[in-house]
Amino acid sequence: MRNSTLHGVIEAFATEAAMLLCGETASGAEIPFELVDTADGPRGRIPLYCYRPLTDAFISDRLGLLSALPTYTPAARAVSGLEGVDAYLRQRGETRIPSDRRGCADAALRAFLNVLYDDRSEFAFDPDRFEATYDELERALYEGRAVTTVVAPLLGIALDPGTTEVPLGDGLALIRGDALEDAPADAVWGDAEEPQVLILLTVAQDRAAPAPVSVARVRFRRTLTALRLFERGGFALGPIAWTRIDSGTWRSVPLGGSGRPRLAWRVPAEQEDEVRAFCNLLARRTPRGGEAAWALSRFEMGCERLAPFEALTDYLLALRALLEPEGPSSGRLAGRLAAICARPEDRAAVAERTAHAISLERAVIAGLAAAQPGVDALVDELAEHLRALLRDVLCGHLEPDLCAVADDLLAEATA
């Protein structure tokens, strides 16, 4: 086995598919058969016949049920992110290979089940037969290539007790450390009693190619950014990543610190698809320039300060870039922020607390903010408003010109 993530999602789908198909036959559905001549010898021999189950036709008639299984989408997503799927389909005798990746993945899963149950008249899950079928799939996918894996601890997050892995697409996944075979002990176990969540990238490439550590850094960082925008919490990447080729020895590489982890946010099972979709959306829509990009970088700087009050200036600079291009002397930041982030009846209170946060900035610069009562809660509140603004702009729920949005709301309130 060269790709444990792919193996896991395919096995989960095959197991669930076996239960569904067994249920179909138990409820009275019949597998069609064909009569085949099995006799060998010269012409004039006495023909011998036997019945061959047409499991491929039985499975094809139930593709709608199979594709509705909870494990189908993760399996299709994992397969669609790999090169070599068309080679597997040609090896299995497919003549019409879809032109899109998802179509190829659907065809590959159907072909996989056909091989798994070829010439069988019952659908109980057979681990040995599954491993042989999966080995054939991997050989076709990775012929002449190596599978490079890069992992790093993702701090401040935990998975649902019933979840071991959350695939994010294109070889990227979140996985519970103890679920990754032969994972480095230093990556799996931190200070907590339960195993850490790892962010994992799996890439198939030529054996002579260098390990894709730089690619992993970028994709890990984008995922970290997405989580910070998705949910309030203290998310961070561990300072060390590990990489290996196929099942070789793990090699540590520096990754760099990236924040202050706090109490872990546990991803509810029913929210995993939403997290996956948001991470993929942010990967496509992360701004490369302009006020939003600058504000996002300042937001992340604030997330990585050791003490919350130290982040006050970062958050205020980000908000000024989005809502106060006239400069701090205009005094418009508090009112515009309250107009967008608060209900009409709460705007005065939010504007007052924002103005108070602005007045504390000098105390932060002078090193006196820690003595102010409630400053950490005030900074966290400001960070929450900034996070909501950035998330809604990047998702398209708010127009990028936030000043115009706020001024329109204030004009409506005045009218």
MOZIRA-V780836 format. One record per pair of residues at least 24 apart in sequence whose ideal C-beta (glycine too) atoms are under 8 Angstrom apart, sorted by sequence separation. I is the first residue (numbers start at 0). GAP is how many residues later the second one is. If there is no record, write none. Layout:
{{I & GAP} {I & GAP}}
This chain:
{{30 & 24} {79 & 24} {152 & 24} {173 & 24} {198 & 24} {216 & 24} {234 & 24} {235 & 24} {293 & 24} {294 & 24} {333 & 24} {356 & 24} {31 & 25} {78 & 25} {79 & 25} {111 & 25} {173 & 25} {174 & 25} {215 & 25} {233 & 25} {235 & 25} {332 & 25} {352 & 25} {356 & 25} {31 & 26} {75 & 26} {78 & 26} {172 & 26} {173 & 26} {233 & 26} {234 & 26} {294 & 26} {30 & 27} {171 & 27} {172 & 27} {215 & 27} {233 & 27} {293 & 27} {294 & 27} {76 & 28} {171 & 28} {212 & 28} {233 & 28} {352 & 28} {353 & 28} {28 & 29} {75 & 29} {78 & 29} {107 & 29} {150 & 29} {171 & 29} {172 & 29} {232 & 29} {233 & 29} {75 & 30} {78 & 30} {170 & 30} {212 & 30} {232 & 30} {234 & 30} {290 & 30} {291 & 30} {327 & 30} {170 & 31} {232 & 31} {290 & 31} {353 & 31} {150 & 32} {170 & 32} {210 & 32} {232 & 32} {75 & 33} {150 & 33} {231 & 33} {74 & 34} {152 & 34} {210 & 34} {223 & 34} {230 & 34} {290 & 34} {151 & 35} {154 & 35} {219 & 35} {223 & 35} {349 & 35} {150 & 36} {157 & 36} {20 & 37} {71 & 37} {152 & 37} {220 & 37} {20 & 38} {23 & 38} {158 & 38} {198 & 38} {206 & 38} {216 & 38} {66 & 39} {157 & 39} {156 & 40} {210 & 40} {212 & 40} {20 & 41} {23 & 41} {154 & 41} {315 & 41} {19 & 42} {153 & 42} {195 & 42} {210 & 42} {315 & 42} {65 & 43} {152 & 43} {153 & 43} {259 & 43} {152 & 44} {153 & 44} {258 & 44} {259 & 44} {340 & 44} {19 & 45} {152 & 45} {153 & 45} {229 & 45} {258 & 45} {259 & 45} {311 & 45} {315 & 45} {19 & 46} {151 & 46} {152 & 46} {257 & 46} {259 & 46} {62 & 47} {65 & 47} {150 & 47} {151 & 47} {171 & 47} {256 & 47} {340 & 47} {150 & 48} {226 & 48} {229 & 48} {311 & 48} {312 & 48} {336 & 48} {340 & 48} {16 & 49} {19 & 49} {87 & 49} {90 & 49} {150 & 49} {228 & 49} {229 & 49} {311 & 49} {339 & 49} {59 & 50} {149 & 50} {150 & 50} {58 & 51} {148 & 51} {149 & 51} {171 & 51} {186 & 51} {308 & 51} {312 & 51} {16 & 52} {87 & 52} {148 & 52} {225 & 52} {226 & 52} {311 & 52} {312 & 52} {15 & 53} {86 & 53} {87 & 53} {148 & 53} {149 & 53} {186 & 53} {225 & 53} {228 & 53} {15 & 54} {58 & 54} {86 & 54} {147 & 54} {148 & 54} {185 & 54} {309 & 54} {15 & 55} {58 & 55} {146 & 55} {147 & 55} {167 & 55} {186 & 55} {225 & 55} {308 & 55} {12 & 56} {14 & 56} {83 & 56} {84 & 56} {86 & 56} {146 & 56} {147 & 56} {222 & 56} {225 & 56} {83 & 57} {146 & 57} {147 & 57} {221 & 57} {224 & 57} {225 & 57} {311 & 57} {12 & 58} {55 & 58} {58 & 58} {82 & 58} {83 & 58} {145 & 58} {183 & 58} {339 & 58} {11 & 59} {12 & 59} {54 & 59} {81 & 59} {83 & 59} {144 & 59} {145 & 59} {182 & 59} {144 & 60} {145 & 60} {221 & 60} {308 & 60} {12 & 61} {83 & 61} {144 & 61} {145 & 61} {147 & 61} {149 & 61} {221 & 61} {224 & 61} {308 & 61} {8 & 62} {11 & 62} {12 & 62} {54 & 62} {55 & 62} {141 & 62} {143 & 62} {144 & 62} {149 & 62} {339 & 62} {11 & 63} {54 & 63} {140 & 63} {147 & 63} {149 & 63} {306 & 63} {308 & 63} {311 & 63} {318 & 63} {54 & 64} {147 & 64} {151 & 64} {218 & 64} {221 & 64} {314 & 64} {8 & 65} {9 & 65} {54 & 65} {181 & 65} {339 & 65} {8 & 66} {52 & 66} {54 & 66} {149 & 66} {153 & 66} {183 & 66} {185 & 66} {308 & 66} {315 & 66} {318 & 66} {335 & 66} {339 & 66} {346 & 66} {51 & 67} {52 & 67} {307 & 67} {308 & 67} {311 & 67} {314 & 67} {318 & 67} {321 & 67} {335 & 67} {338 & 67} {9 & 68} {52 & 68} {151 & 68} {181 & 68} {183 & 68} {234 & 68} {235 & 68} {307 & 68} {310 & 68} {314 & 68} {317 & 68} {338 & 68} {8 & 69} {9 & 69} {153 & 69} {233 & 69} {306 & 69} {336 & 69} {339 & 69} {343 & 69} {153 & 70} {156 & 70} {308 & 70} {311 & 70} {318 & 70} {335 & 70} {338 & 70} {224 & 71} {227 & 71} {307 & 71} {314 & 71} {321 & 71} {334 & 71} {335 & 71} {338 & 71} {5 & 72} {191 & 72} {227 & 72} {307 & 72} {310 & 72} {317 & 72} {4 & 73} {5 & 73} {153 & 73} {335 & 74} {338 & 74} {224 & 75} {227 & 75} {307 & 75} {334 & 75} {5 & 76} {156 & 76} {155 & 77} {155 & 78} {156 & 78} {324 & 78} {154 & 79} {155 & 79} {322 & 79} {323 & 79} {154 & 80} {155 & 80} {302 & 80} {321 & 80} {322 & 80} {153 & 81} {154 & 81} {301 & 81} {321 & 81} {153 & 82} {154 & 82} {153 & 83} {154 & 83} {322 & 83} {152 & 84} {153 & 84} {298 & 84} {301 & 84} {151 & 85} {152 & 85} {151 & 86} {298 & 87} {80 & 88} {151 & 88} {298 & 88} {77 & 89} {80 & 89} {81 & 89} {151 & 89} {30 & 90} {76 & 90} {80 & 90} {150 & 90} {151 & 90} {149 & 91} {150 & 91} {294 & 91} {298 & 91} {76 & 92} {149 & 92} {150 & 92} {73 & 93} {149 & 93} {173 & 93} {148 & 94} {295 & 94} {147 & 95} {148 & 95} {294 & 95} {12 & 96} {16 & 96} {20 & 96} {147 & 96} {24 & 97} {147 & 97} {13 & 98} {24 & 98} {146 & 98} {291 & 98} {295 & 98} {13 & 99} {145 & 99} {146 & 99} {21 & 100} {145 & 100} {21 & 101} {165 & 101} {291 & 101} {9 & 102} {13 & 102} {20 & 102} {21 & 102} {291 & 102} {151 & 103} {155 & 103} {154 & 104} {162 & 104} {17 & 105} {155 & 105} {17 & 106} {18 & 106} {154 & 106} {155 & 106} {157 & 106} {159 & 106} {162 & 106} {165 & 106} {17 & 107} {155 & 107} {156 & 107} {157 & 107} {158 & 107} {159 & 107} {161 & 107} {168 & 107} {286 & 107} {155 & 108} {156 & 108} {157 & 108} {158 & 108} {159 & 108} {167 & 108} {285 & 108} {291 & 108} {154 & 109} {155 & 109} {156 & 109} {157 & 109} {159 & 109} {162 & 109} {165 & 109} {166 & 109} {284 & 109} {290 & 109} {14 & 110} {156 & 110} {165 & 110} {284 & 110} {289 & 110} {13 & 111} {167 & 111} {168 & 111} {284 & 111} {159 & 112} {167 & 112} {281 & 112} {280 & 113} {280 & 114} {13 & 116} {10 & 119} {83 & 120} {82 & 121} {81 & 122} {10 & 123} {9 & 124} {6 & 127} {9 & 127} {5 & 132} {0 & 133} {0 & 134} {2 & 135} {1 & 136} {0 & 137} {2 & 139} {1 & 140} {2 & 144} {1 & 145} {231 & 152} {231 & 155} {7 & 156} {8 & 156} {7 & 157} {8 & 158} {228 & 158} {227 & 159} {4 & 160} {228 & 161} {229 & 161} {4 & 162} {228 & 162} {228 & 165} {4 & 166} {4 & 168} {4 & 170} {7 & 171} {3 & 176} {3 & 177} {0 & 180} {4 & 195} {5 & 196} {4 & 197} {2 & 199} {2 & 201} {1 & 244} {1 & 245} {0 & 246}}
